[in-house]
Structures are given as C-alpha cells and as structure tokens.
Amino acid sequence: MATLAPHQPPEFTHWSDHRLGERDLAHIPGDGGLPLVGNTFRMLADPHGFTRRMVEQYGHVYRTKAFGGWQIAMIGADANELMLFDRNRNFSSEQGWGPILDKLFPRGLMLLDFDHHRSDRRALSIAFKPGPMRHYSGSLNRGIARQVEAWCEGEMTFYPAIKELTLDLAADSFIGIEWGPEADRINTAFIDMVQASVAPVRKSLPFTQMKRGTDGRAFLVDWFTKETHRRRAEGGGQDMFSQFATATHDDGSLMPVDEVVDHMNFLMMAAHDTITSSGTSLVMQLAKHQDWQEKLRQEIEAVTGGVDANGKPRDLAYDDLGKLELTEMAFKEALRMIPPVPSTPRRALREFEFGGYAIPAGAHVGINAHYVHHMEEHWDRPHDFEPLHFTSEKVKERHKYAWIPFGGGAHMCLGLHFAYMQIKILMAQLLPRYRIELADGEPAWQPWPIPKPKDGLKIRLVSL
C-alpha cells in the first residue's frame, strides 16, 4: 500500500537541491558501505548480486549510498507501478536520471517531466506514425539483408557486428544518410557517453571517462545542430531526424533547435545501444535453444515465403509484422532475462509511503527491472528461457508491471514498436539463411550501464 502526502508542494527544481543525509533516512534499513565511496564499487562489480543480497538482508525497501548520495531501492511489481504509473505526479525522471546523465544526455525525452515531457512526446510522436514507420521498414529490410549476407558462414563475434549494423541502420532510418568518414568518430562518441554515465569520477577531469563522454557529447551536439538547420532550410524527408527537425507543438511553433539536438542525441543512443544489447541476448538464447530457433524459422518462412529463387530471404512486409507472434514472444523473453535498462531512478518531489516506510521528499528512489523479471511469484522457472511466458493467458494472469523493459506509464519507450520491427526484420533475414550456434559457450555479461557480453558473443553461422 502506497500513500502520498497531497498537501505538500514539490520542493525541488534540480537533482542537487537539498540532498538528504543518513539522518533523514535512518528509519529505513540499509547499508551505507565504505567511507567516501559508499557501495559504488560493490554495485558496479556485481549489481544483480548486490541487489539480491540487500533484499535478502533488508527486505524490498532499503537504503544504500552510491555515486555520492543516498538512494532508496523499492523492489517489486507494485513498486514499479507506483513509480512508473505515477498517478500523483510525484516522481521526477529529470531529477532521478540527473546525477547519471545530466552532463551527457540532458533534456532527452526520458529526462523530461510532466507537461514538458507530454508536449515534447506528442511533437516527436509524428516520427513513429504508420507512414514514417512503413518507410523505416523498407530501409531496415534493405540494410539488414545486405549486412546479414555479408556476415557469411563461419565463426564471428556477434555483438560488435550488430553494433555496427544498428549504427548503419540508425544513420539510414533515423538520419537518412549513409555515414562517411565520421562513422567511427560518431560511434566512439556514443560509446564514450554511455560508459561515462556510470563512471565513478563524476567531474570532467582530463584523462577520465567522464571527460571522454563530455567530449563525445560536444562533438555530436555540433554535428546535429548543423544538420537541424540544414533540414529546416531544405524541408521534407521521411527519416526520423527530418521529422524531428520540423516537429511542431500544439500551437504550431517549431521545437527549439537545441531541444531537437538533445532529443536526437538521446534517441540515437537509446536506439543504438539498447537494440544492440537486446538483439544480442535474443541471438544468444536462440543459439542455446535450437528448438526455439527452429520454431521461429518455421514461423518466419510461413509468413514471408522463405528464400527466393536465388536463395535469399524475402523481405518481411510492414503489414506482416504482427503475424510473427512466436518471434515477438521470444524477443520479449530475451528482454525479460536481460533487460537493456536494468534499473530506473526517480526523485520523490513529495513525501510518500511505501512498504510500511515513510519516504521523505527529496529522496532519490529507484526500481529494479532485472530483479522483478526474475521473481518466482511472477515467472515459472524465472532463470530459464521460456517464450511461452508471453502467451495472452500468461500475460493476463501476471501483474501488469512485472515486465518493464520499455518502462511504463507516461515514460513508456516512444520507440518500442520500432525496436520490435527491427528485431523481427533481423530474424527474418538471419534465420532462413543460417543456423546459429554458440562457438565458445555462453558468455558472462557486463551488467551495466547497458548489458553486453564480455567476450562479444562468439557464434557460428551455418548456411542452410
């Protein structure tokens, strides 16, 4: 049961305003960790194990100190619903993500709150209407088919290969260009920014990861700013960037250029890195579970007609996306097992009560998708790959917020249908052409900031 003190107005306008101390949170059980660094390094070393140990010791509400401040963890599907649905508009996404992303992805859609978020989301949603999405599907079919054919039979390291592919696809579908000599610089900038988001040193000092991240941001801001002005001058274009550059609010006003740049910067990162992570986890699971790989292959061939007279897989038509039900279930299961955003922070603007504890205004709070995705009360055999977790009957029986890889509520991922489309087209090009096998066993994964296999996932493609 959660309650909110409705008479208290929001007291904070920035994530650094009046940071709470241990005395403010002494009534909540937990562990502050070591002097100065708190639990930062313990969390970075093994975030899932750390959460499991804290829940076992302190329960589903606990406090911990990391990254320079105190945080309250709220674990469970009810906590997910409270924070994401946020019917009382009490949880600030901007101030929650601020300590992590403020220097790197400020004013991205995920970092906006309430009316500002709703206004910008409505303006940007034009890029995900059926017309533009149909255009993207054509670009994805062409780009993925070309790259999958180039992978050829034999062993490969999948993660860097799909990372390169998703960047190329983002360039085509999102920006409407093919990258030239700047491709490596842009890719490096995105990598540096994401890695800097969890760097222990939070200041942009020389030779630090944060400095590399902020330098990457400066490069991309300059590039996207020039491109936004050019798109507005030239007009037209069905790619996502052109849609954003000419997006208007309800009053007809164009979105300011610097806001277009920040949205594009954030969405490129989100589409590039999260789809790389989730696509890799799905391929790993299909390589481990040949029975499910074959079920998806048969479904795809039934829908597309399989390969043509030249032995090449046929395109997956936009109107046929919804027919790949097993493929979607397998993707959802991969997202359950390794969610690309393992945990989500917010900041409480007013005092509220959850799990029997009064949590004060100003508290940095967070939920943990990865933990809830593996709770036995919601999932049969939670550590096994089982796409049948996502039959319509199972979904109806389960807590609505037990599965949150795309967030929820007002901040539900704007590009989730694009993600489904990209993965389905990838599978439609990959599975009729090759059998996927693990070449070197199942790898360990780096869990933060966006999960990826430590060895890059070594697979073997066998021509069919």
ZITAVEN-V413574 format. One record per residue. N is the residue number from 1. PHI is phi in whole degrees, -180 to 180 (* if undefined). NEAR is the number of other C-alpha atoms within 8 Angstrom. Layout:
((N;PHI;NEAR) (N;PHI;NEAR))
//
This chain:
((1;*;6) (2;-122;8) (3;-132;7) (4;-126;9) (5;-82;8) (6;-73;6) (7;-80;4) (8;-90;7) (9;-78;7) (10;-57;7) (11;-111;8) (12;-129;9) (13;-117;6) (14;-147;6) (15;-62;12) (16;-89;6) (17;-66;7) (18;43;6) (19;-72;9) (20;-74;10) (21;-105;8) (22;-61;7) (23;-63;5) (24;-67;8) (25;-117;11) (26;-62;7) (27;-79;6) (28;-102;9) (29;-68;9) (30;164;9) (31;-145;7) (32;-83;11) (33;77;9) (34;-80;7) (35;-57;5) (36;70;5) (37;-89;11) (38;59;14) (39;-105;12) (40;-54;11) (41;-72;8) (42;-66;9) (43;-68;10) (44;-67;8) (45;-69;6) (46;-156;9) (47;-61;11) (48;-72;9) (49;-65;7) (50;-62;10) (51;-62;9) (52;-60;9) (53;-66;8) (54;-66;11) (55;-64;12) (56;-63;7) (57;-87;6) (58;-118;10) (59;100;8) (60;-87;10) (61;-132;13) (62;-151;14) (63;-112;14) (64;-152;14) (65;-112;14) (66;-160;13) (67;52;8) (68;89;8) (69;-157;9) (70;-84;14) (71;-133;12) (72;-111;12) (73;-92;13) (74;-122;12) (75;-109;13) (76;139;12) (77;-65;11) (78;-64;7) (79;-65;11) (80;-58;13) (81;-65;11) (82;-56;10) (83;-80;10) (84;-82;11) (85;-70;10) (86;48;11) (87;-64;6) (88;-98;5) (89;53;7) (90;-104;10) (91;-113;10) (92;-88;12) (93;-73;13) (94;-58;13) (95;-81;13) (96;-73;13) (97;-80;12) (98;-50;11) (99;-61;9) (100;-93;8) (101;-117;10) (102;-56;9) (103;-83;7) (104;-117;10) (105;-130;11) (106;-65;10) (107;65;11) (108;-64;13) (109;-56;10) (110;-66;8) (111;-99;12) (112;-100;11) (113;-121;10) (114;51;7) (115;-64;6) (116;-63;8) (117;-63;10) (118;-63;10) (119;-65;10) (120;-70;10) (121;-63;10) (122;-63;9) (123;-66;12) (124;-78;11) (125;-64;9) (126;-58;9) (127;-73;11) (128;-117;12) (129;-75;8) (130;-56;6) (131;-61;7) (132;-60;12) (133;-65;11) (134;-63;9) (135;-64;10) (136;-62;10) (137;-62;12) (138;-65;8) (139;-63;11) (140;-66;12) (141;-59;11) (142;-65;8) (143;-67;10) (144;-69;13) (145;-59;9) (146;-62;8) (147;-75;9) (148;-63;10) (149;-63;7) (150;-72;6) (151;-64;7) (152;67;7) (153;-72;9) (154;123;7) (155;-85;9) (156;-155;9) (157;-100;10) (158;-74;11) (159;-58;13) (160;-64;8) (161;-68;8) (162;-74;11) (163;-64;11) (164;-64;8) (165;-64;10) (166;-66;11) (167;-66;10) (168;-62;11) (169;-66;13) (170;-63;12) (171;-62;12) (172;-76;12) (173;-73;12) (174;-83;11) (175;-114;11) (176;76;12) (177;-136;6) (178;-102;7) (179;-64;8) (180;-103;5) (181;-64;5) (182;-78;7) (183;-56;8) (184;-64;7) (185;-66;7) (186;-67;10) (187;-61;9) (188;-61;9) (189;-61;15) (190;-64;11) (191;-60;8) (192;-63;12) (193;-68;15) (194;-66;12) (195;-64;11) (196;-67;11) (197;-63;12) (198;-119;9) (199;-68;9) (200;-60;6) (201;-85;8) (202;-93;6) (203;-101;6) (204;-84;10) (205;-90;7) (206;-54;5) (207;71;6) (208;-98;9) (209;-64;12) (210;-64;15) (211;-64;12) (212;-64;13) (213;-66;16) (214;-70;12) (215;-66;9) (216;-63;14) (217;-62;13) (218;-60;8) (219;-62;9) (220;-72;11) (221;-60;11) (222;-62;8) (223;-66;8) (224;-70;11) (225;-63;11) (226;-60;8) (227;-69;8) (228;-63;14) (229;-61;9) (230;-66;8) (231;-64;12) (232;-68;10) (233;-69;6) (234;-87;6) (235;71;8) (236;73;6) (237;96;7) (238;-99;9) (239;-68;15) (240;-63;12) (241;-63;11) (242;-64;15) (243;-64;13) (244;-66;12) (245;-61;12) (246;-110;11) (247;-66;11) (248;-125;10) (249;-81;12) (250;-60;7) (251;-85;5) (252;90;6) (253;-78;7) (254;-70;8) (255;-67;11) (256;-54;6) (257;-58;10) (258;-65;7) (259;-75;9) (260;-57;12) (261;-62;12) (262;-66;13) (263;-65;11) (264;-66;12) (265;-59;13) (266;-69;11) (267;-69;9) (268;-63;10) (269;-62;11) (270;-62;9) (271;-72;11) (272;-74;12) (273;-82;10) (274;-72;12) (275;-72;11) (276;-63;12) (277;-64;13) (278;-72;14) (279;-65;10) (280;-67;13) (281;-66;11) (282;-66;12) (283;-61;9) (284;-61;11) (285;-67;10) (286;-69;11) (287;-67;12) (288;-75;9) (289;-118;8) (290;-64;8) (291;-63;6) (292;-72;8) (293;-59;11) (294;-70;8) (295;-61;9) (296;-67;11) (297;-60;11) (298;-65;8) (299;-62;11) (300;-63;14) (301;-66;12) (302;-68;8) (303;-83;11) (304;-93;11) (305;93;9) (306;72;11) (307;-88;12) (308;-89;9) (309;-64;5) (310;-94;5) (311;80;6) (312;-103;8) (313;-60;11) (314;-74;11) (315;-63;9) (316;-91;11) (317;-68;8) (318;-57;7) (319;-72;5) (320;-100;9) (321;-56;10) (322;-68;6) (323;-79;6) (324;-86;12) (325;-71;7) (326;-66;10) (327;-62;11) (328;-67;10) (329;-64;13) (330;-66;11) (331;-65;12) (332;-61;10) (333;-68;13) (334;-63;14) (335;-67;13) (336;-65;12) (337;-72;11) (338;-134;11) (339;-64;13) (340;-67;11) (341;-120;11) (342;-66;13) (343;-146;9) (344;-135;9) (345;-98;11) (346;-145;15) (347;-127;14) (348;-76;15) (349;-86;14) (350;-139;15) (351;-62;13) (352;-147;13) (353;-122;12) (354;-150;11) (355;61;8) (356;88;6) (357;-120;8) (358;-83;8) (359;-105;10) (360;-74;11) (361;-58;10) (362;93;14) (363;-70;14) (364;-84;12) (365;-120;13) (366;-156;12) (367;-116;14) (368;-131;13) (369;-63;14) (370;-59;13) (371;-64;12) (372;-66;12) (373;-65;13) (374;-122;12) (375;-83;9) (376;-64;8) (377;-70;5) (378;-110;10) (379;-133;10) (380;-71;7) (381;46;6) (382;-63;10) (383;-98;6) (384;-106;5) (385;-77;9) (386;-143;7) (387;-58;12) (388;-69;7) (389;-58;11) (390;-114;11) (391;-66;9) (392;-61;6) (393;-66;7) (394;-64;10) (395;-63;10) (396;-64;7) (397;-75;6) (398;-92;8) (399;-56;8) (400;-60;7) (401;-107;10) (402;-82;12) (403;-132;9) (404;-138;8) (405;-67;11) (406;-106;7) (407;78;9) (408;-178;12) (409;64;8) (410;-63;7) (411;-98;9) (412;-54;8) (413;-51;8) (414;-66;9) (415;-101;8) (416;-64;8) (417;-70;7) (418;-65;9) (419;-63;10) (420;-59;9) (421;-63;10) (422;-64;10) (423;-67;10) (424;-64;12) (425;-68;13) (426;-60;9) (427;-65;10) (428;-67;16) (429;-91;14) (430;-86;9) (431;-72;12) (432;-69;13) (433;-96;11) (434;-133;11) (435;-94;9) (436;-102;12) (437;-130;10) (438;-74;13) (439;-92;8) (440;-146;7) (441;77;5) (442;-78;8) (443;-84;9) (444;-75;7) (445;-115;8) (446;-78;8) (447;-80;11) (448;-131;9) (449;-76;9) (450;-124;12) (451;-59;13) (452;-156;11) (453;-70;11) (454;-65;9) (455;-100;7) (456;83;10) (457;67;14) (458;-88;12) (459;-125;14) (460;-125;12) (461;-100;13) (462;-116;10) (463;-63;7) (464;-99;6))
//
